[in-house]
């Protein structure tokens, strides 16, 4: 499989006199392989806990447990390396998705059902910007799909979706997740009320 370059994170801050300084330059401290989907790597870059975000020299927000959605009122930025789908995964992957989503801190995000178009179907109550950095990916929705290539940007607005890698090669995507709230009319349709 393709090996991507190590991600270097540069974090800035302020010294005791308010001057700008580098507080960290180096590899990401939190890189996690999803055990239920071997080869899938989450590279946690940063997150904010609220909006407006607190600006200061706070602690590194990536050092806690891995969590899929952004914090309520906050943001999250990460890279994800996604391996090619295999025949075995497409046949049996749906049975392991509860475990996979539990490992990324949001078991409820999985929406996979018997007739789902892909075993990784999921939804979060957020607006997510997904950018293909290297490789190819297919965005799968309940109705329709589209092939993404480097430079493709997806604006994911709380929709049920999956990322299908049909290219035979690894894909690296960058995701920026922004906490959101479903509009009441949409929320009623999603919950069946």
C-alpha positions as CSV (number, residue, x, y, z in Angstrom):
1,X,0.0,0.0,0.0
2,X,1.0,3.6,-0.5
3,X,2.8,5.3,2.3
4,X,2.0,9.0,2.7
5,X,4.4,11.5,4.2
6,X,4.3,12.1,7.9
7,X,2.1,15.1,8.8
8,X,4.0,18.0,10.5
9,X,2.0,20.2,12.8
10,X,3.1,23.7,13.6
11,X,1.3,25.3,16.6
12,X,1.8,28.9,17.5
13,X,1.2,30.7,20.8
14,X,2.3,33.7,22.9
15,X,5.1,34.2,25.3
16,X,4.8,35.9,28.7
17,X,5.1,39.3,26.9
18,X,2.4,38.5,24.3
19,X,4.9,38.0,21.4
20,X,4.1,35.2,18.9
21,X,6.2,32.0,19.3
22,X,6.3,28.5,18.1
23,X,4.9,26.2,20.7
24,X,5.2,22.9,18.7
25,X,6.8,21.8,15.5
26,X,6.8,18.1,14.7
27,X,4.7,15.1,14.1
28,X,1.1,14.8,15.3
29,X,0.9,13.3,18.8
30,X,-2.3,11.3,18.0
31,X,-2.4,9.0,15.0
32,X,-4.8,6.0,15.4
33,X,-5.4,3.0,13.2
34,X,-9.1,1.9,13.2
35,X,-8.8,-1.8,14.2
36,X,-12.1,-2.8,12.5
37,X,-10.9,-1.3,9.2
38,X,-7.2,-2.1,8.9
39,X,-5.2,0.5,7.2
40,X,-7.6,3.4,8.0
41,X,-5.6,6.0,9.9
42,X,-7.0,9.0,11.7
43,X,-4.4,11.8,12.1
44,X,-5.8,14.3,14.7
45,X,-4.6,17.8,14.0
46,X,-6.6,20.1,16.3
47,X,-10.0,20.9,17.6
48,X,-11.8,23.8,19.3
49,X,-14.4,23.5,22.0
50,X,-16.7,26.5,21.3
51,X,-17.4,29.4,19.0
52,X,-16.0,31.9,19.1
53,X,-12.9,29.7,19.9
54,X,-10.8,30.6,22.9
55,X,-7.5,32.0,21.7
56,X,-4.6,31.4,24.1
57,X,-2.0,28.9,25.1
58,X,-4.3,26.1,26.2
59,X,-3.6,22.4,26.3
60,X,-3.3,20.3,23.2
61,X,-7.0,19.3,22.4
62,X,-5.9,16.2,20.5
63,X,-4.5,14.2,23.4
64,X,-7.8,12.7,24.6
65,X,-9.7,9.8,23.2
66,X,-10.5,9.7,19.4
67,X,-13.9,11.2,18.7
68,X,-15.6,11.4,15.2
69,X,-17.7,14.5,15.5
70,X,-16.6,18.0,16.5
71,X,-17.4,19.1,20.1
72,X,-20.8,20.8,20.5
73,X,-20.2,24.3,19.3
74,X,-16.7,23.5,18.2
75,X,-14.6,22.3,15.3
76,X,-12.2,19.4,14.5
77,X,-9.5,19.1,11.8
78,X,-8.0,15.7,10.8
79,X,-6.4,13.8,8.0
80,X,-7.8,10.3,7.2
81,X,-5.9,7.7,5.2
82,X,-8.4,5.3,3.7
83,X,-7.4,2.0,2.1
84,X,-9.1,0.5,-0.9
85,X,-12.3,-1.4,-0.3
86,X,-11.8,-5.2,-0.5
87,X,-14.4,-7.8,-1.5
88,X,-14.2,-9.2,2.0
89,X,-14.9,-5.8,3.5
90,X,-17.8,-5.1,1.2
91,X,-19.4,-8.5,2.2
92,X,-18.7,-8.5,5.9
93,X,-17.8,-4.9,6.8
94,X,-21.3,-3.9,8.0
95,X,-21.0,-6.4,10.9
96,X,-17.9,-4.6,12.2
97,X,-19.1,-1.0,11.8
98,X,-20.5,-0.8,15.4
99,X,-17.0,-1.6,16.6
100,X,-15.3,0.8,14.2
101,X,-17.6,3.7,15.1
102,X,-17.2,2.9,18.8
103,X,-13.5,3.2,18.4
104,X,-13.9,6.7,17.0
105,X,-16.2,7.7,19.8
106,X,-19.6,7.8,18.0
107,X,-21.3,4.4,17.7
108,X,-24.6,6.2,17.0
109,X,-23.2,7.7,13.8
110,X,-23.3,4.4,12.0
111,X,-26.5,4.2,9.9
112,X,-25.7,1.0,8.0
113,X,-28.6,-1.3,7.4
114,X,-29.2,-4.6,5.4
115,X,-29.7,-2.7,2.1
116,X,-27.2,0.2,2.6
117,X,-25.2,1.1,-0.5
118,X,-21.9,0.8,1.5
119,X,-20.9,-0.7,4.9
120,X,-19.5,2.6,6.1
121,X,-22.8,4.6,5.8
122,X,-22.9,7.2,8.6
123,X,-24.2,10.6,9.6
124,X,-23.1,13.3,12.0
125,X,-24.9,16.5,13.0
126,X,-22.2,18.7,11.5
127,X,-21.0,20.5,8.4
128,X,-17.9,18.8,7.2
129,X,-15.5,19.9,4.5
130,X,-13.7,16.9,3.0
131,X,-10.8,17.5,0.6
132,X,-9.0,14.8,-1.4
133,X,-5.3,15.4,-0.9
134,X,-4.0,12.3,-2.7
135,X,-5.7,9.3,-4.4
136,X,-9.3,8.9,-5.4
137,X,-12.5,8.4,-3.4
138,X,-16.1,7.9,-4.2
139,X,-18.7,9.8,-2.1
140,X,-21.7,7.4,-1.7
141,X,-25.1,8.9,-0.7
142,X,-28.5,7.2,-0.2
143,X,-29.3,8.3,-3.8
144,X,-26.2,8.8,-6.0
145,X,-22.5,8.9,-5.8
146,X,-19.6,11.0,-7.3
147,X,-15.9,10.2,-8.0
148,X,-13.5,12.6,-6.2
149,X,-9.9,13.3,-7.3
150,X,-7.2,15.4,-5.7
151,X,-8.5,18.9,-5.2
152,X,-12.2,17.8,-5.0
153,X,-14.0,19.4,-2.0
154,X,-17.1,17.9,-0.5
155,X,-19.4,20.1,1.7
156,X,-21.2,17.4,3.8
157,X,-24.3,18.9,5.4
158,X,-25.3,16.3,7.9
159,X,-26.2,13.8,5.1
160,X,-26.1,10.0,5.3
161,X,-22.9,9.0,3.4
162,X,-19.9,6.8,3.0
163,X,-16.4,7.1,1.6
164,X,-15.8,4.2,-0.9
165,X,-12.2,3.7,-2.1
166,X,-12.6,1.8,-5.4
167,X,-9.3,2.9,-6.8
168,X,-7.1,0.0,-5.6
169,X,-4.7,2.6,-3.9
170,X,-4.6,4.4,-0.6
171,X,-6.4,7.8,-0.4
172,X,-5.6,10.7,2.0
173,X,-8.3,13.2,2.8
174,X,-8.4,16.3,5.0
175,X,-11.5,16.9,7.0
176,X,-12.6,20.1,8.8
177,X,-15.8,19.4,10.9
178,X,-18.0,22.2,12.2
179,X,-20.6,21.4,14.9
180,X,-24.1,21.9,13.6
181,X,-27.8,21.5,14.5
182,X,-30.3,20.0,12.1
183,X,-33.1,22.3,11.1
184,X,-36.4,21.2,12.9
185,X,-38.1,20.1,9.6
186,X,-35.1,18.0,8.6
187,X,-34.7,16.6,12.1
188,X,-38.3,15.4,12.1
189,X,-37.8,13.6,8.8
190,X,-34.6,11.9,10.0
191,X,-36.2,10.6,13.2
192,X,-39.5,9.7,11.4
193,X,-41.7,12.1,13.4
